Amino acid sequence: MKNIMRIMLSTLAVMIATGSAFAFPDVSADHWAAKQINELSERGIIVGYPSGVFMPDENVTRAEFASMAIKALGQEDISVVQPVKFTDVTPDYWGYGAIQKALYFDLIKYNASSKTFRPEDSVSRAESITMAVNALTTQEISDVKALEVLKGYSDLGQIPTSFLIPAGKAEILNMLVTIPSENSNRIEARRPATRAEVAAILYRMIEEARLNPNAKLAQAMSKKKGEGFIIEGATVQGSIGTIPAGATFPVNLKQAASSQKNSSGDLYEAIIPVNLVTKENYILLYKDSNLKGQLLDVRKGKWFVRNGVLVLDNSIIVTPNDQNAGLNGVVDVKKNRNWFMKFVRAVFKGEKLEAYPYLPVEMKLLKPIRIDLTNGWIIE
């Protein structure tokens, strides 16, 4: 049973590290948007069909895109005080709330005289890319600059005038998603966007919005603060916090571990007993996050032969929002000794090492980890 659990843990760690490409049977490992589709599916931003397939080449309606964009930005729970009235989007329509929020956050620009929204029309590539760009604070560019950065596209002369600046900004931000094919040098602004293209566009929007959201989103996407254990060297850029490799923090084992009773390869679980925070008190990792791994090196302490060795190797973190992510850390259990006991153990050896649930041990992070400070999501 222990061997089975070790294999399962190792397999899960590999899946987390490499990203599973099998969320949907019709999205193969080598599909050009597999990474984006899988991550957004894991977060509930996009969903498959009841039959279990994703249908990456199907179209997306304007209402569906608005709903996906609001979920991607984490703004499902905000309230819009002054909704915009459309004759074809009534309060009982399933996408009413998402559309109103997309309008409030300026993702969708509309003419005050417009009476319809066309929620069931397919969203075009121009519309979806424009909405994604509107979620951001971007550097203003001229028509001349836009034409310059878009000159490599063979159908540049066919794009709508209103899309020129958004397309130029999207190209600069690597958001002008094109399907890898013989038409990769075509913008195809008026063509309906596919579900795979939408996933890729939203994925890039999320990345950019974490750093440079538009003014209204910046107010809503506030970084969460709290008291806790300060991680030295942690940095913050936009809404992204980074814990550097080499950082140390306390963890509590869920069960005792001993150099005399355990063996290398035994599984263990631990929890983070307190929020891990930046010096500004932004929360990086939340209290009660669950850690999983194996005992990497266990050797019994023997009199006059050697002191005990007890090293724990962590590979997975399960956050309070149920995300499974990779976290590579190591705990080298040591005893705090005065100078006399250090001398005794150096000469006579034989020290036994134990780690108990009620006594924190120190974990050292082996690889940096990045966190969205607005929602605690670990970015991989």
Helices and strands as residue ranges (DSSP letters): H 2-18, H 34-42, H 62-72, H 96-104, H 125-134, H 143-149, G 156-158, G 161-163, H 164-172, H 195-211, H 215-220, E 229-230, E 235-237, E 240-243, E 248-253, E 257-258, E 267-271, E 276-277, E 283-285, E 290-299, E 309-318, E 324-332, H 339-348, E 354-355, E 361-365, E 369-372, E 377-379
